[in-house]
């Protein structure tokens, strides 16, 4: 069943049966958790029991229990622990990665400036900037956006995103014996996976040629070093196959989500020019016209920080959370959930919970401000998930969103193209809830 189907069905079930519901697909139950308290109980208080991913026929065929996102047990724990430590070593939250993001933000501003105030579609420019950063993290360098290999990799990610919420995916889940012999989008997705993995392995071979000549610079360097350390360990899961899978997952998980959120951010600024102007004025008053912007500046810019958080809340980019599977029998809120049961957490319902948000269906930055205008951190703000499977790239995504958003709004005033009265604020429901295609005009500020 696709994410849209679960999301649509869950809305009706929740209204009738509450925040803890079960949806039956044939003989298979899917438990759906909705609302902040119920989701918190599942993801945080029962994190250990809900740390597995379901293994559909396609996931087994495509991911082969490798990587981080769709692995379970000892392999998942070992790979994830390594991923967390390595992301920290690469400087996430420190000056190292922040410098790379700032450089890419400047390139993005220049790309917008090339349009000279004429209507432009921001999606490609933003997507290229995000994927370039993941390239730096993975390989230690950025591709030019015209690079043929880079373009093929982006096409692969787009194909996998479309396939993840398609009818062929559901058909493959229920009829794998037939589908693997039939043509269709599932074959294109599998072919794309193989192309992406082959590309990653080429990069691994290049790194192996220079291994030991310098300190680790990127994800591949650190992983190869870990493989050396783990030689002779019978319990190790560190291998080139696992490394290639991890790299592909970094691109899949990190590109679409952050790109869609930034696209929503610009759309909402066009739709709310008063909020856009207030963000710009706060930056000018606090930082002046010529000072650079750092990630630490979010503490001095409470309104701007609140706007970015509200974009994430009001336009959360996933229909539902990525499904979990009970790793053991679970008793939760008076209900018994058997081992191997599929569990879906509706994070949208958390971010739109009327019991926790004053105006949940409105774009309102005041959700993250106290009466004195200070920024407030909220425990019911869970766009990156929670518990053992919380997003591995959360810190990187937070830095990207803040630095890209502030650089763009400081450099340009965004407005509707001539003759366009409004933009469509409803999402296109897919693997992510991205905006309908739109164009805007980026008018350079006088201080540029």
C-alpha positions in Angstrom: 0.0 0.0 0.0 1.3 3.5 -0.9 1.9 6.3 1.6 -1.0 8.3 0.1 -3.4 5.4 0.6 -2.4 5.0 4.2 -2.6 8.7 4.8 -6.0 9.1 3.2 -7.4 6.0 5.0 -5.9 7.1 8.3 -7.7 10.5 8.2 -11.1 8.8 8.2 -10.1 6.1 10.7 -8.8 8.7 13.2 -11.9 10.8 13.0 -14.0 7.7 13.8 -11.8 5.6 16.1 -9.2 8.0 17.6 -5.4 8.2 17.7 -4.7 4.5 17.9 -6.2 2.7 15.0 -5.7 -0.5 12.9 -6.1 -0.7 9.2 -6.3 -4.3 7.7 -5.0 -5.0 4.3 -6.1 -8.6 3.7 -4.7 -10.5 6.6 -2.1 -7.9 7.4 -2.7 -5.3 10.1 -1.2 -1.8 10.0 -1.3 0.1 13.3 -1.5 3.9 12.8 -0.4 6.2 15.7 -1.7 9.8 15.5 -1.4 12.9 17.7 1.5 14.0 19.8 1.0 12.0 22.9 0.4 8.7 21.1 3.3 9.2 18.7 5.6 10.2 21.6 4.5 7.0 23.4 5.5 4.9 20.4 8.7 6.6 19.2 10.2 7.7 22.5 8.8 5.6 25.3 8.8 2.4 23.2 11.7 3.3 20.9 13.5 -0.1 21.3 10.4 -2.1 20.3 9.7 0.1 17.3 13.2 0.4 15.8 12.8 -2.2 13.0 11.8 -1.4 9.4 9.3 -3.7 7.5 11.0 -5.8 4.8 8.8 -5.8 1.7 9.8 -7.8 -1.3 11.0 -4.7 -3.2 13.1 -3.5 -0.2 14.7 -6.9 0.2 15.5 -7.0 -3.6 16.7 -3.4 -3.8 18.5 -2.8 -0.5 19.5 -6.4 0.4 19.5 -5.6 4.1 22.4 -3.2 3.5 22.8 0.5 4.5 21.1 2.2 7.4 17.6 3.3 6.4 16.2 -0.2 5.5 18.4 -2.5 7.6 17.6 -4.1 11.0 19.3 -5.8 13.9 23.0 -5.8 14.5 23.9 -4.5 11.0 21.6 -1.5 11.3 22.9 -0.6 14.8 26.5 -0.9 13.7 26.0 1.2 10.5 23.9 3.8 12.2 26.3 4.2 15.2 29.2 4.7 12.7 27.0 7.2 10.7 26.3 9.4 13.7 30.0 9.5 14.8 31.2 10.2 11.2 28.7 13.0 10.6 30.0 14.6 13.8 33.6 14.1 12.7 32.9 15.8 9.4 32.0 18.9 11.2 28.2 19.0 11.3 27.4 21.8 13.8 30.9 23.0 13.6 32.8 25.4 11.3 33.9 22.7 8.9 30.5 21.8 7.4 29.1 25.3 8.0 31.8 26.8 5.7 30.8 24.4 2.9 27.1 25.3 3.3 27.9 29.0 3.3 29.9 28.6 0.1 27.0 26.7 -1.5 24.5 29.4 -0.3 26.6 32.1 -2.0 26.5 30.0 -5.2 22.8 29.7 -4.9 22.4 33.5 -4.5 24.5 34.0 -7.6 22.3 31.5 -9.6 19.2 33.4 -8.6 20.8 36.7 -9.4 21.5 35.5 -13.0 17.7 35.5 -13.6 17.8 39.4 -13.3 14.4 39.5 -11.6 12.6 37.6 -14.3 10.3 34.6 -13.4 12.2 31.5 -12.5 11.4 28.0 -11.1 13.5 27.7 -7.9 13.2 23.9 -7.6 16.2 22.9 -9.9 18.5 25.5 -8.4 17.7 24.5 -4.8 17.9 20.8 -5.6 21.3 21.2 -7.2 22.6 23.1 -4.2 21.5 20.5 -1.7 22.8 17.6 -3.7 26.1 19.3 -4.2 26.5 19.5 -0.4 25.8 15.8 0.0 28.4 15.2 -2.7 30.9 17.1 -0.5 30.0 15.0 2.5 30.2 11.7 0.6 33.1 12.2 -1.8 34.9 15.3 -0.6 34.2 17.4 -3.7 31.2 18.9 -5.5 30.1 18.1 -9.0 29.3 20.7 -11.6 25.6 20.7 -12.2 26.2 20.1 -15.9 28.2 16.9 -15.1 26.5 14.0 -16.9 27.1 11.5 -14.1 25.7 13.9 -11.5 22.5 14.4 -13.7 22.0 10.7 -14.0 22.3 10.3 -10.2 19.7 13.0 -9.7 17.4 11.2 -12.2 17.8 8.0 -10.3 16.8 9.6 -7.0 13.7 11.1 -8.8 12.8 7.7 -10.2 13.1 6.1 -6.8 11.0 8.8 -5.2 8.2 8.4 -7.8 8.3 4.6 -7.5 8.1 4.6 -3.7 4.5 5.9 -3.8 3.4 4.2 -7.1 0.9 1.5 -7.9 3.8 -0.7 -9.3 5.4 -0.6 -5.8 2.2 -1.9 -4.2 1.9 -4.5 -6.9 5.5 -5.6 -6.4 4.8 -6.0 -2.6 1.9 -8.3 -3.1 2.9 -10.1 -6.4 6.7 -10.2 -6.4 6.9 -13.5 -8.3 5.0 -12.0 -11.3 6.2 -8.4 -11.2 9.9 -9.2 -11.4 9.3 -10.6 -14.9 7.1 -7.7 -16.1 8.3 -4.3 -17.5 7.4 -1.1 -15.8 8.5 1.6 -13.3 9.7 -1.1 -10.9 12.3 -2.3 -13.4 13.4 1.3 -13.9 13.7 1.8 -10.2 15.8 -1.3 -9.7 18.0 -0.4 -12.7 18.5 3.1 -11.2 19.5 1.5 -7.9 22.1 -0.6 -9.6 23.4 2.5 -11.5 23.6 4.5 -8.3 25.4 1.7 -6.4 27.9 1.2 -9.4 28.6 5.0 -9.3 29.3 4.8 -5.5 31.6 1.9 -6.0 33.6 3.8 -8.6 34.1 6.6 -6.1 35.1 4.0 -3.4 37.8 2.6 -5.8 39.2 6.1 -6.4 39.4 6.7 -2.6 41.1 3.4 -2.0 43.9 4.5 -4.4 44.8 7.4 -2.1 43.9 5.8 1.2 46.4 6.6 3.9 48.0 9.5 2.1 46.0 12.1 4.2 43.6 12.4 7.1 40.0 11.3 6.4 38.2 14.1 4.5 34.7 12.6 3.8 32.3 9.7 4.5 34.1 7.2 2.2 37.5 8.0 3.8 36.1 7.4 7.4 34.3 4.2 6.3 37.4 2.7 4.6 39.4 3.5 7.7 36.7 1.7 9.8 36.9 -1.4 7.5 40.6 -1.6 8.1 40.1 -1.4 11.9 37.4 -4.1 11.7 39.5 -6.7 9.8 39.4 -10.0 11.7 36.2 -9.1 13.6 33.7 -11.9 12.9 30.8 -9.7 13.8 31.7 -6.7 11.6 29.2 -5.5 9.0 31.5 -3.0 7.4 31.9 -3.8 3.7 32.1 -2.0 0.4 28.6 -3.1 -0.4 27.3 -1.5 2.8 29.3 1.6 2.1 27.9 2.0 -1.4 24.3 1.6 0.0 25.0 4.2 2.7 26.2 6.7 0.1 23.1 6.2 -2.1 20.8 6.6 1.0 22.5 9.9 1.9 21.5 11.3 -1.5 18.0 9.8 -1.5 17.2 10.9 2.1 18.9 14.3 2.0 18.1 15.8 -1.3 14.3 15.7 -1.7 13.3 16.5 1.9 15.4 19.7 2.4 14.9 20.9 -1.2 11.1 20.6 -0.8 11.2 22.5 2.6 13.1 25.4 1.0 10.7 25.5 -1.9 7.8 25.8 0.5 9.7 28.5 2.4 10.0 30.7 -0.6 6.4 30.0 -1.7 5.1 31.0 1.8 7.3 34.2 1.7 5.7 35.2 -1.6 2.2 34.4 -0.1 3.0 36.4 3.1 5.0 39.5 2.0 4.5 41.1 5.4 6.3 38.1 7.1 9.0 38.2 4.4 9.7 41.9 5.0 9.8 41.4 8.8 12.4 38.6 8.4 14.5 41.0 6.2 14.2 43.9 8.6 15.3 41.7 11.6 18.4 40.6 9.7 19.3 44.2 8.7 18.7 45.5 12.3 20.7 42.7 14.0 23.4 42.0 11.4 23.7 45.1 9.3 24.0 45.1 5.5 27.5 43.7 5.1 28.2 41.2 7.9 28.1 37.5 6.9 25.5 35.2 8.4 26.5 32.2 10.5 24.5 29.3 11.9 25.0 30.8 15.4 23.2 33.9 14.3 19.9 32.0 14.7 20.1 32.8 18.4 20.1 36.6 17.5 17.3 36.2 15.0 14.3 34.8 16.9 11.6 35.8 14.4 13.6 34.5 11.4 14.3 31.2 13.3 10.6 30.9 14.1 9.6 31.4 10.5 11.9 28.6 9.3 10.5 26.3 12.0 6.9 27.2 11.1 7.6 26.4 7.4 8.7 22.9 8.6 5.6 22.6 10.8 2.9 24.0 8.4 4.3 22.2 5.3 5.7 19.0 6.7 7.1 17.2 3.7 6.1 13.5 4.4 2.6 12.1 4.1 3.3 9.8 7.0 6.4 8.7 8.8 8.5 5.9 7.3 6.9 2.7 8.6 8.3 0.8 11.5 7.9 -2.9 12.5 7.6 -4.2 16.0 10.8 -6.1 16.9 9.0 -7.8 19.8 5.5 -8.0 21.3 4.5 -4.6 22.6 1.8 -3.5 25.1 1.1 0.2 24.5 -1.7 2.4 25.9 -3.7 -0.7 26.8 -3.3 -2.3 23.4 -1.3 -5.4 22.4 0.7 -5.1 19.2 2.2 -8.5 18.2 5.8 -8.8 17.0 6.4 -8.0 13.3 3.3 -5.8 13.1 3.6 -2.8 10.7 3.3 0.5 12.6 2.9 3.9 10.9 3.4 7.2 12.8 1.5 10.1 11.5 3.9 13.0 12.1 1.6 15.4 10.2 -1.0 14.9 12.9 1.6 15.8 15.5 2.6 19.0 13.8 -1.1 19.9 13.2 -2.4 18.7 16.5 -5.1 21.3 17.6 -4.4 20.4 21.3 -0.9 21.7 21.0 -0.9 24.4 18.2 -2.9 27.6 18.6 -3.8 27.9 14.8 -2.6 24.5 13.4 -3.9 25.1 9.9 -2.5 28.6 9.5 1.1 29.7 8.7 1.8 31.4 12.0 5.5 32.0 13.2 4.1 33.0 16.6 3.8 29.2 17.4 7.6 29.4 18.1 7.7 32.7 20.0 6.8 33.7 23.5 5.0 36.9 24.5 8.3 38.8 24.6 9.2 37.6 21.0 11.9 35.1 22.2 12.2 31.8 20.3 10.9 28.8 22.1 11.9 25.1 21.6 8.9 22.8 21.6 8.9 19.1 22.3 5.9 18.6 19.9 8.0 19.8 17.0 9.1 16.5 15.4 9.8 17.0 11.7 12.9 14.8 11.9 11.1 12.0 13.8 12.2 10.8 17.2 13.7 7.8 19.0 16.2 5.3 17.7 15.4 6.1 14.0 15.5 9.9 14.3 16.9 11.4 11.1 20.6 10.9 10.8 21.2 14.1 8.9 19.1 16.4 11.2 21.9 18.7 12.2 23.0 19.1 8.6 19.4 19.8 7.4 18.9 22.4 10.1 22.1 24.3 9.1 21.1 24.1 5.4 17.6 25.4 6.0 18.8 28.3 8.1 21.8 29.4 6.0 20.1 29.0 2.6 16.9 30.7 3.7 18.6 33.7 5.3 21.1 34.2 2.4 18.3 34.2 -0.1 16.0 36.5 1.9 18.8 38.9 2.6 19.7 39.2 -1.1 16.3 39.2 -2.7 12.7 40.3 -2.3 10.5 37.4 -3.7 7.3 38.3 -5.4 4.7 36.9 -7.9 5.4 37.2 -11.6 3.4 39.8 -13.4 -0.1 38.6 -14.1 0.0 35.8 -11.5 -2.5 36.5 -8.6 -1.5 33.6 -6.3 0.4 30.4 -5.9 -1.1 27.0 -5.2 -0.4 26.2 -1.6 -1.7 22.6 -1.7 1.0 19.9 -1.8 1.6 17.3 -4.5 1.4 14.1 -2.5 4.2 11.7 -3.3 7.1 10.3 -1.4 7.4 13.9 -0.2 4.7 16.6 0.0 6.4 19.1 -2.3 4.8 22.2 -3.9 3.1 22.3 -7.3 5.6 23.7 -9.8 5.7 27.5 -9.6 7.7 30.5 -10.7 8.6 33.6 -8.7 10.6 36.7 -9.3 13.8 37.3 -7.2 14.2 41.1 -7.1 17.7 42.0 -5.8 17.8 44.1 -2.6 19.7 47.4 -2.8 22.3 46.0 -0.4 23.3 43.1 -2.7 
